[in-house]
Amino acid sequence: MVESPPKEMSRNPPAERPHRILVLGSGFGGLYTAVYLDRYLKKQPNVWITVIDRRNYFLFTPMLHSTATGSLEPRYIAHSVRKIFRRTRVHAHIGEVRNIDLSNKIVQTEHRSLPFDDLVIALGSETNFYGLESRLENIFTLKSLKDASAINNHLIRMFEKAYWEDDPENRRAALTFVVVGGGPTGVELAGEIHEYAHRELLRDFGRRISREEIRVILVEATGRILPSLPEKLSLEALARLRKIGIEVILEGRLEEYRKGVMCLRGKEPVRAETLVWAAGVRTNPLTAVLPLEKDSQNRIRVKGTLECLSMEHIWVVGDNASCLNPWEGRPYPPTAQTAVRQARTVAQNIAARLTKRPEKIFAHNHVGGFVSIGDNYALLSAKQFTLSGILGWFLWNLVYIHKLPIVRYRLFSTFGLFLKVFFERATTEIDLCPEYEESPRTASGFGEGHPGD
Ligand SMILES: Cc1cc2nc3c(=O)[nH]c(=O)nc-3n(C[C@H](O)[C@H](O)[C@H](O)COP(=O)(O)OP(=O)(O)OC[C@H]3O[C@@H](n4cnc5c(N)ncnc54)[C@H](O)[C@@H]3O)c2cc1C
């Protein structure tokens, strides 16, 4: 079935066929593309803009680790797409994209077939296990709200388990938390788990669990954590992690994780009942099979204008796009920052094409970066400027909170984070994932279904 026009359009059908723009995905790339399209096409009434996503919310991933460790309520970082676009001309279509037919210019969702004139692909990425899937059992990932609440519940349950356990080896295994992947997600999550375990859970379980029994390990396959950030920042972050007591294993190649035992190449096995995999992403499987020119990581190659190299009127933003950074000669990293900036360029270029104006080339040079490392501490670096400690942490949070799309949640989150500094975090289990009730060890792992969304 082909979709009918949005309600307000059907009341007053325009004489000419409207120009139909479909945006696939309402994550950082897709949501902001639709927001900018609505803004730049204000004077073009005969344009339909539809944004499609299988979730009815935009997920603010940079703060997902705070939800996984009880400091931010899930809804503060998940904002209803319908609400965001309620007073705009953007039509939110909530449903799974099943097929993208580029030659006939039709996208098939679980509800409708949607024809398009311009297509923006922003379907993001999924977790990459680099072929280790069959050797990883009962691990966690951090890509969705469900993952975050599963981690939060599991951390609490491991403390409960250790509380009643008399065997010292078993207690140690329950209280050993491993994060694999030394990128921003892994570093931030390891920092938050450390803080949550030592500051919050220890208070609740301190009668039978001591500080010395808790172990947080961060494993990175290369010789450096935070490779996408300036070297100075990554060295400072490493020093900070070690100072607060996180064991950082560099050049640590995970070979297997089964029955709660982590095996790193050339190292002694370690018993740990928690392993979170935060070691990389790969492009969405739907975009990976499209007959378009791709790079070695299956991302769609685009021109500087962010239009596909091999097809006109197909635009790509965010994690799906392979767009060369002219200063570095390699593709931009898959980050939210990149996606939001590209969204603006794509919207400008679609509007320019419609109004026959010159198009823009996407060029953005990352001059610094920042990362938070638990214990109300963050590191910021931009050109010659570096800031660390609680000031950096406040700035880190304010920058991110300011970017939340719904103003009300900006206020809630700011308030929540201020409370976090002075009061305790939540240590309550959340029943967001019913299967977790049945079997805590298979909530997000390979035991039952694929982790992630
Ligand atoms: C835990 C975590 C922390 C991060 N922290 C940071 C950070 O601090 N700073 C930073 O810059 N970047 C960070 N990132 C990376 C950042 O989230 C991504 O680079 C960014 O979201 C990419 O934007 P995107 O629009 O390409 O994809 P996404 O934001 O992932 O959006 C893709 C959308 O497509 C939808 N979708 C996918 N498949 C389908 C389908 N078949 N049908 C319908 N809808 C579909 C998804 O539901 C999703 O809403 C983090 C990522 C994670 C997971």
The ligand as a Gaussian input file, in Angstrom:
#p B3LYP/6-31G(d) Opt

LIG

0 1
 C       26.785000       4.239000      24.085000
 C       27.189000       5.199000      23.011000
 C       27.811000       6.391000      23.366000
 C       28.186000       7.298000      22.392000
 N       28.784000       8.469000      22.782000
 C       29.094000       9.393000      21.870000
 C       29.662000      10.640000      22.258000
 O       29.873000      10.893000      23.438000
 N       29.934000      11.566000      21.286000
 C       29.699000      11.299000      19.969000
 O       29.952000      12.188000      19.132000
 N       29.195000      10.121000      19.555000
 C       28.878000       9.160000      20.473000
 N       28.344000       7.954000      20.076000
 C       28.205000       7.672000      18.636000
 C       26.900000       8.258000      18.108000
 O       25.799000       7.798000      18.861000
 C       26.701000       7.839000      16.662000
 O       27.835000       8.134000      15.909000
 C       25.506000       8.594000      16.087000
 O       24.343000       8.238000      16.783000
 C       25.357000       8.300000      14.586000
 O       24.197000       8.940000      14.128000
 P       23.313000       8.228000      12.987000
 O       22.200000       9.152000      12.699000
 O       24.194000       7.778000      11.898000
 O       22.762000       6.895000      13.703000
 P       21.838000       6.730000      14.959000
 O       21.879000       7.913000      15.838000
 O       22.198000       5.410000      15.562000
 O       20.374000       6.618000      14.334000
 C       19.969000       5.565000      13.527000
 C       18.462000       5.416000      13.663000
 O       18.007000       4.524000      12.678000
 C       17.018000       3.687000      13.241000
 N       16.979000       2.448000      12.470000
 C       17.977000       1.577000      12.248000
 N       17.564000       0.570000      11.464000
 C       16.267000       0.816000      11.190000
 C       15.270000       0.141000      10.413000
 N       15.538000      -0.989000       9.753000
 N       14.041000       0.671000      10.355000
 C       13.738000       1.834000      10.997000
 N       14.637000       2.509000      11.730000
 C       15.883000       2.015000      11.822000
 C       17.463000       3.480000      14.679000
 O       16.367000       3.130000      15.510000
 C       18.044000       4.852000      15.015000
 O       17.102000       5.695000      15.633000
 C       27.958000       7.016000      21.025000
 C       27.343000       5.805000      20.661000
 C       26.947000       4.910000      21.650000
 C       26.272000       3.616000      21.257000

